[in-house]
């Protein structure tokens, strides 16, 4: 039994939906389908989710909404008319969109979630109707009916443990279940969306709840590449990697999967396959709990920009009990999250996302550190990128760090920071942003050429 999730690009148009129908019909073990809202039909197009964000703002501003509602509705009409779905389905979608603009509680914390979730919810209704026109016994199932109970955290919902038992009751459903991604329902009946990668999260939850053998995630690429194709010409496709490796790559900038989206599948020990809707016969990239790392110690090179580093040096720092705790208490006071914290006996570097800082906050933070910690040296460095070499096989092969630093040195790339955890799954280098692309290329050709 499989769960298949289809992203927005896979459902953007009638032509794409035709491919999805064929994929579903080609494999009878695909018993649950999780769908996103329709995505972009071209680079210049606007995806339905973005139109819904505009609609939400227009509602709050009490501005005219007819044009936006019509534009969103037409995206569903274009697909529905192609497959001759029953007009009642399209009328139901239109009614749902119009009801959003008539809502009496625009400023409740859940209203934004309700508006955005309508994109997936209406598309699930539509895709179920499309499948029925193609002689596929399919049924739309709302997250509430399915039992996808979530916490009361708008835009950051967490699945409740009891939800999995409720979802498991659908294991023997006769129809193919078509489920909207991106959101769940609270115990009080409020719609609440997941954070980034919401539809991927939904797919993983459904897969874990139904206890399937495989979770297929269909996108518009053949799988996950070993490096960013914008930086490296035709990088290798990764055939197989572990959950831990995928999380490291996702954290460091790989956009195929948000790192949190894998958690339900990981806990349930369900393999995930990234596949291409436009090339469904390609095996794609498989994500599992374990893989053979003998012949491929490094699985990928990733990078992310937008970091700042605060460097603190104080003689005999290691003798001061609670020194690090005092520093982190200051960060907590300012509501700042840190990403990494490499240290020496007399110094410590704290890496954080730069978008948390403003000029005023930065000045106050440094003043507070200077006053409370009294360091010998205190400085901040901006415009840093984190470049990560990832692979569980690095534990068994000596010299990966040496090869990496040598590759960077050959191109005179200066390291602001180097960090490797005890698990040895990844090595992270902090470099200046302008050298990021050069670093990625050189590391890639060191391990993959």
ABEGO torsion letter per residue (X at the ends): XBBBBBBAAAAABAAAAAAAAAAAAABAABABBBBBBBBBABAABBBAAAAAAAAAAAAAAGBBAAAAAAAAAAAAAAAAAAAGBBAAAAAAAAAAAAAAAABABAABAAAAAAAAAAAAAAAAAAAAAAAAAAGBBBBBBBAAAAGBBBBBBBGABBBBAAAAAAAAAAAABABBBBBBBGBBBBAAGBBBBBBBGAAAAAAAAAAAAAGBABBBBBBABAEBBABBAAABBGBBBBABBBAAAAAAAAAAGBAABBAAAAAAAAAAGBBBBBBBAABAABAEBBBBABBBAAABABABBBBBBGBBBBBBBBBGAAABBGAAAAAAAAAAAAGBBBABBBBBAABBBBBBBAAABBAAAAAAAAAAAAAAAGBABBBBBBGBBBBBBBEAAAAABBGAAAAAAAAAAAAGBBBABBBBBAAGABBBBBBBAAAAAAAAAAAAAAAAX
